[in-house]
Every structure is written in C-alpha cells, then in structure tokens.
Amino acid sequence: MKIDRIETFLLHAAPPGHGGWASRNWLFVKVYTDEGLTGLGEASGWPRVVETAIQDLTPLLIGEDPQHIERLWQKMMCAIMGHGMTGIVGAGAMTGIEMALWDIKGKALGVPVWSLFGGKMRDRVRIYAHAHTRERARTLVDEGYTAIKTGGIKNCVETVAAIRDEVGAEVDLMVDVHGPPWLTTRDAIALGQALEEFDLLFYEDPVAPENVEGIARVSAAVNLPIAAGERHATMWGVRELIEREIVDVIQPDTGRAGGLLQMKKMAAMAEAHYITMAPHDGSLGPVAEMAAVHLMATLPNFLILEHLADDVPQRYEVMTGQPVIADSHIIVPDTPGLGIDIVEEAIARYPSTGNVSMPEDTYDYSYVYARHARSQWLSGQQTPPPKYRPGHVF
C-alpha cells in the first residue's frame, strides 16, 4: 500500500460575520492510498498557514507506505528542521498527516485506533464544558455535565464564586487564565490564591507559556493543581514542565501537539512524574476531538477532555460519526480507524476567512498590557470606562 495523494479542507468555524478571536478555522486532512483506503486527520496551530505547510510536506510522502508511521514522522521532522525550531505550525502540519495515517492503519487492520495504542483503559472518556455565568453553569449541570471550566481575568473570582454557589461542591470547576503576556507572575499568584477556596480541579495557564520560571513560581505559591501545555508542540516542548514537575496537569492540543504518538509519549513522560493528561480542545473541530477520545481511552493518567457543548452548526454538519455523549462522558467507539468521515459538500458551504486579530478594540498594541486602577482588578469593583486607553481590563 502506498500514499498517492493528500488533500486539505479548510473552513470557517464560526457564525457568519465573526472573525479574529471570535472565530476558528478548522483544517481537515485526507490521505489517499493506491488501495482505496483513506485516512482523516485535523491540523491546528494557525490553520490557514498550516495548510501551506502540509502542501509543502506532501511530495515527501507520495509513494511511501502509510503503515510506517514513526518513520514517516521522523522524515517530516528532519525535512523541516532547517526552518528552525519546530513550533505549532510545523507540528500542526505533521499532526494532521500523522493522525490520518493512524486512521488508515486502523482501517487496514479492521480495528479502532485505540487498539493500536495498547487497548482501552476505559469505555468512556470524561469531558467538561464551559460556562461564564451561573445560568449557563446550571444549564450544563442539568444536561448532565459534572465538570465546568470558566476563565479570563476580569471579575474571575466573582464568576467562580457564583458558579460554585449555583452548582455546589459535587461539580468539578476549572479556571483558564489563558496565559496573557501582560499578566505578571505576582498577579497570577494573587489570583490563584484568591481562587484556592473553591477547590478547583486545576488552574490553567496562569502566565504566558514561554515564562516557564513564572509558571514554576505560581506552582510553588498557589495551593491548586496547575495545568499548562496547550501552546507547546512535541514532547520536547513540554519536557521541562514535566521533568521539573512544575505542573500537575499537561494539556497538549490534539491538533498541534505533533501527532497522536507524540501525545502518547508525553503521557508516558507525565506518568513517570505522577502528572495527569487533560488535552486542550477549545479551538479544534470534531475530527481532532474523536482522535483524542481514542487516545485518551488508552492512557492510565488521563484526567478529563475539553468539549465544546452546543457548538457552532458546522461541528454537526461537516463530520459523520458524531460522538455519543452521556453523563459528561463520550462513549469510546468500536469502529475501525477513527470511525468518522468528513462531509465535503458541507465544508464547502463555509469558506475560510481570516483567523487573526487583536483581542479587542481597546487593546493598546503594547506587549505589556497596562492596568489602570489595579486595586479594583481582583476585588471585582467597577473597572474604568471603555474609553480609557490603555487600561481596559481584558
């Protein structure tokens, strides 16, 4: 069996008119073989750019046997090393292709992808959803969700307090600060300490991901499990976080981590340090989510998987083999490969638009984001009026 072509499918995954941070682009990859088998993958990490990277890598793979996945991954890695350290664009391109190769291999052998990674530890994978108001949290709990994440910096403590009051102690809560470069380490510590009373499942990305020493300082000062890793690529990207035991939860993104086997290696490294795995899924489409379900079913140190409940219509139109959700879990499928396919005509209805922008109109374009009236930030008092620049609290 040989690879004979690779195609990409890019779409705009947001309501019409939404762009920048209010939108996503999804990039699906289909690998074709001369025996008629095809495999699906998904690539993230700036999808519109990653698509070009996949097209650049494609000639290296034509004529290759798709079953030798590790060898082909190493071939791609060596091919792009001359461009510098492999960040999320290179890793995203390799991820989409590698994921599709596992899908092909599972179909060729007549087994699910989870069978290729050591078999199942569990028959269902626990998931969490997102809420930023107590009303949304109540709706999710009533739908059966047992874990909820909220986030951002503005009025974070008040939001968490309201949600905890609404859902009670039985529901796991998480907070994602999103690691903005303008949040200082000391402020991240202050926020984390203010959140300690709510018994979070984890406190995510308290400072910028490049600031490893800052994450270490937060970890030492805050009595909450610390989670990070979604913006890192390959096992080398998360090595220091794991080996120094800075984090309690590692969060690779299934679309840009470097591939399913890279994530399996990350999980093994983490397991040796008693660290759990909770993959990021906030910007991904349904193909990567199903790939994550297969892999998470096999990991002894899996914690929980991010899930976008009630997502944009595209999610439910562009893929067949939608996940079966019950009681805050996705049921692990038993169909060969990933057990899914894409609907190309549905994808064509959502042509890609831009996927970059400033986070908001009042942002002052400086690397360090000045904060006016700092004493009001953590207390939840009134913030300055929107016309004030810089200083609007994001």
C-alpha positions in Angstrom: 0.0 0.0 0.0 1.3 3.4 -1.0 0.3 7.0 -0.4 -0.8 8.6 -3.7 -2.2 12.0 -2.7 -3.0 14.3 0.3 -5.8 16.8 0.3 -6.7 19.6 2.7 -10.1 21.0 3.6 -10.2 24.4 5.3 -13.4 26.0 6.7 -14.6 28.9 8.8 -15.9 27.5 12.0 -17.9 30.5 13.4 -21.2 32.2 12.9 -21.3 34.4 9.7 -19.6 37.8 10.2 -17.4 36.6 13.1 -13.7 36.8 12.7 -10.4 37.0 14.7 -10.6 35.8 18.2 -14.4 35.3 17.9 -13.9 32.6 15.2 -12.0 29.5 14.4 -10.7 27.9 11.2 -10.7 24.1 11.0 -8.3 22.3 8.8 -9.0 18.7 7.9 -6.5 16.4 6.1 -7.3 13.4 4.0 -4.6 10.9 2.9 -5.4 8.7 0.0 -3.7 5.3 -0.8 -3.4 3.3 -4.0 -5.6 0.6 -2.5 -8.5 2.8 -1.9 -8.2 3.3 1.8 -8.3 6.9 3.1 -7.4 8.4 6.4 -8.6 11.6 8.2 -6.7 14.0 10.3 -7.1 17.5 11.7 -4.4 20.2 12.0 -4.4 23.3 14.1 -1.9 25.9 15.2 -2.9 28.7 12.8 -4.8 26.5 10.2 -4.6 28.8 7.2 -0.8 28.7 7.5 -0.6 25.1 8.4 -2.4 24.2 5.2 0.6 25.6 3.2 3.0 23.6 5.4 1.0 20.4 4.6 1.2 21.1 0.9 4.9 21.6 1.3 5.4 18.2 3.0 3.1 16.2 0.7 5.8 15.4 -2.0 7.9 13.7 0.7 5.1 11.3 1.4 3.9 10.3 -2.0 4.8 6.7 -2.8 5.5 5.9 0.9 3.9 3.0 2.8 1.5 4.7 5.2 1.9 1.9 7.8 5.4 3.0 8.9 4.1 6.0 10.9 7.1 6.7 13.1 9.5 6.6 10.2 7.4 9.0 8.2 7.0 11.3 11.2 10.8 11.4 11.6 11.2 12.0 7.8 8.9 15.1 8.1 10.7 16.3 11.2 14.0 16.1 9.5 12.7 17.8 6.4 11.5 20.9 8.3 14.3 21.3 10.8 16.2 23.7 8.6 13.4 26.2 9.2 14.4 26.5 12.8 12.8 25.1 16.0 9.6 23.3 15.1 6.7 25.3 16.6 3.0 24.8 16.3 2.8 25.4 12.5 5.3 22.6 11.7 3.9 20.4 14.5 0.3 21.1 13.3 1.2 20.0 9.8 2.8 16.8 11.0 -0.2 16.2 13.3 -2.8 16.3 10.6 -0.9 13.9 8.4 0.1 11.5 11.2 -3.4 11.4 12.6 -4.7 10.3 9.1 -2.0 7.6 9.0 -3.4 6.0 12.2 -6.9 6.2 10.7 -5.6 4.3 7.6 -3.8 1.7 9.7 -6.8 1.0 11.9 -9.0 0.6 8.8 -6.4 -1.7 7.2 -6.3 -3.9 10.2 -10.0 -3.7 10.9 -9.5 -2.3 14.4 -10.2 1.1 16.2 -7.3 3.5 16.6 -7.4 2.9 20.4 -6.4 -0.7 19.8 -3.2 0.4 18.1 -2.2 2.3 21.3 -2.4 -0.5 23.7 -6.1 -1.1 24.1 -8.7 0.5 26.3 -8.3 1.6 29.9 -11.9 2.8 29.8 -15.0 2.6 27.7 -15.9 6.2 28.0 -13.9 9.5 28.3 -14.9 12.1 30.8 -15.5 15.6 29.4 -16.1 19.1 30.7 -17.9 22.1 29.1 -17.6 25.9 29.5 -19.7 28.5 31.4 -19.1 32.1 32.3 -22.4 32.7 34.1 -24.2 30.8 36.8 -27.2 30.5 34.5 -25.1 28.7 31.8 -23.5 26.5 34.5 -26.9 25.5 35.7 -28.0 24.6 32.2 -24.9 22.4 31.7 -25.3 20.6 35.0 -29.0 20.0 34.2 -27.8 18.4 30.9 -25.6 16.0 32.8 -22.2 17.7 32.9 -20.2 17.1 36.0 -17.3 19.4 35.3 -17.2 23.1 34.1 -14.5 25.5 33.1 -14.6 29.2 33.2 -11.9 31.7 32.6 -10.5 35.1 31.8 -9.1 37.7 34.2 -11.9 40.2 34.6 -14.1 39.5 37.7 -12.8 35.9 37.7 -13.1 35.3 41.4 -16.7 36.6 41.4 -17.6 34.4 38.4 -16.2 31.3 40.0 -17.9 32.1 43.3 -21.2 32.5 41.6 -20.8 29.2 39.7 -19.7 27.3 42.7 -22.7 28.6 44.7 -25.0 27.6 41.9 -23.7 24.0 41.2 -22.5 23.0 44.6 -19.4 21.1 45.7 -20.2 18.0 43.6 -19.2 19.6 40.3 -15.6 20.0 39.3 -14.6 23.6 38.4 -11.6 24.8 36.4 -10.2 28.2 35.6 -8.3 29.1 32.5 -6.5 32.5 32.6 -5.2 32.0 29.0 -1.6 33.0 29.8 -1.6 36.6 28.6 1.8 38.2 28.4 0.5 41.3 30.3 -0.4 39.3 33.4 2.6 39.4 35.8 3.6 36.4 37.8 2.7 38.1 41.1 -0.7 38.9 39.9 -1.2 35.4 38.7 -0.2 34.2 42.2 -2.7 36.7 43.8 -5.5 35.5 41.6 -4.6 31.8 42.2 -4.5 32.3 45.9 -7.9 34.1 45.8 -9.3 31.0 43.9 -8.0 28.4 46.4 -11.2 28.4 48.5 -13.1 27.0 45.5 -11.2 23.7 45.3 -10.5 23.8 41.6 -9.7 20.7 39.6 -7.0 22.9 38.1 -5.7 26.5 37.5 -4.8 26.7 33.8 -2.1 28.8 32.0 -1.6 31.4 34.9 1.1 33.2 32.9 2.5 33.2 29.4 3.6 29.7 28.3 7.1 31.0 27.4 7.5 32.1 31.0 8.5 28.7 32.4 10.1 30.2 35.5 6.9 32.2 36.1 4.8 29.1 35.9 7.1 27.5 38.4 6.8 30.4 40.8 3.0 30.2 40.6 3.0 26.5 41.2 5.1 26.9 44.3 2.9 29.7 45.7 -0.6 28.6 44.9 -2.3 25.6 46.6 -4.1 24.4 43.5 -3.2 21.9 40.7 -1.5 23.8 37.9 -2.3 23.0 34.2 -0.4 24.1 31.1 0.9 22.9 27.7 -1.8 23.7 25.1 0.5 26.1 23.1 3.5 23.8 23.2 4.4 21.4 20.5 6.1 17.9 20.6 7.3 16.1 23.7 10.3 18.4 23.8 8.0 21.4 24.2 6.6 20.0 27.4 9.7 18.2 28.7 10.7 20.9 31.2 7.2 21.3 32.6 7.1 17.6 33.3 10.6 16.8 34.4 10.7 19.7 36.8 7.2 18.8 38.0 6.1 22.4 37.5 2.6 21.3 36.5 0.1 18.7 37.8 -1.8 18.5 34.5 -0.4 18.6 31.0 -2.7 19.8 28.2 -1.4 19.2 24.7 -3.6 20.2 21.8 -4.6 17.2 19.7 -4.4 19.2 16.5 -0.9 20.7 17.0 1.0 18.6 19.6 2.9 16.8 16.9 0.7 13.7 16.5 -1.0 11.0 18.5 2.2 9.1 19.1 3.8 12.3 20.4 0.9 12.7 22.8 1.3 9.1 23.9 5.0 9.8 24.6 4.1 13.0 26.5 1.6 10.9 28.6 4.3 8.4 29.4 6.7 11.1 30.4 4.0 12.6 32.6 3.0 9.3 34.1 6.6 8.8 35.3 6.2 12.1 37.3 2.6 11.4 38.5 1.2 14.1 36.2 -2.2 13.7 34.5 -3.3 14.5 31.0 -6.2 16.8 30.0 -5.9 17.7 26.4 -6.9 21.2 25.1 -9.8 21.2 22.6 -11.1 24.7 22.7 -10.4 25.7 19.1 -10.5 22.3 17.5 -13.1 20.7 15.3 -14.8 17.3 15.6 -12.1 15.2 13.9 -9.4 16.0 16.4 -11.8 15.5 19.2 -12.6 12.0 18.1 -8.9 11.3 17.8 -8.4 12.5 21.3 -11.2 10.2 22.5 -9.4 7.2 21.0 -6.1 8.1 22.6 -7.4 9.1 26.0 -9.2 5.8 26.2 -5.8 4.1 26.4 -4.0 6.4 29.0 -3.7 5.4 32.7 -3.1 9.0 33.6 -5.9 10.6 31.7 -7.9 13.2 33.7 -10.5 14.9 31.6 -11.1 16.2 28.0 -12.3 19.6 27.0 -15.5 19.7 25.0 -17.5 22.4 23.3 -21.1 21.8 24.2 -23.7 23.4 21.9 -21.0 24.5 19.4 -21.5 26.2 16.1 -23.6 24.4 13.5 -20.6 23.5 11.4 -19.5 21.0 14.1 -22.5 18.8 13.5 -22.7 19.2 9.7 -19.1 18.5 8.5 -18.5 15.1 10.0 -20.3 11.8 10.2 -19.7 9.6 13.2 -20.6 12.3 15.8 -19.6 11.5 19.4 -22.2 9.8 21.6 -22.4 11.9 24.8 -23.9 10.6 28.1 -23.5 11.8 31.7 -20.5 14.1 31.0 -18.7 11.4 29.0 -18.0 10.5 25.3 -18.5 6.8 24.6 -15.4 5.3 23.0 -16.3 4.0 19.5 -15.5 0.5 18.3 -15.5 1.1 14.6 -12.2 0.6 12.6 -9.9 3.6 12.4 -11.3 6.8 13.9 -14.8 5.7 12.9 -15.6 9.0 11.2 -15.7 10.7 7.8 -16.0 14.3 6.6 -18.9 15.7 4.5 -17.1 17.6 1.8 -20.1 19.4 0.4 -20.9 20.8 3.9 -17.4 22.0 4.3 -17.6 23.9 1.0 -20.5 25.9 2.4 -18.2 27.6 4.9 -15.2 29.1 3.1 -12.3 30.1 5.3 -11.9 33.7 6.4 -9.1 35.3 8.4 -8.2 33.9 11.8 -6.1 36.6 13.4 -7.0 39.9 15.1 -6.3 41.9 18.2 -8.3 40.6 21.2 -10.4 43.7 21.5 -10.7 47.2 20.1 -9.4 48.9 23.2 -6.1 46.9 23.3 -3.2 49.3 23.0 -0.9 47.1 21.0 1.9 47.0 23.6 3.4 43.8 24.7 2.8 44.6 28.4 -0.8 45.5 28.9 -1.1 48.4 31.4 -3.8 48.0 34.0 -5.5 51.1 35.4 -6.8 51.1 38.9 -5.1 47.9 39.8 -6.8 47.7 43.3 -10.1 47.3 41.5 -9.0 44.3 39.4 -9.1 41.5 41.9 -11.7 43.0 44.2 -14.4 43.0 41.5 -15.2 46.7 41.8 -16.1 48.8 38.8 -13.4 48.9 36.2 -12.5 52.1 34.2 -14.9 53.2 31.4 -14.2 51.6 28.0 -12.9 54.9 26.6 -9.9 54.7 28.8 -6.7 53.6 26.9 -4.7 51.8 28.0 -6.3 50.2 31.0 -9.4 48.3 30.0 -9.2 45.1 31.8 -9.2 42.1 29.4 
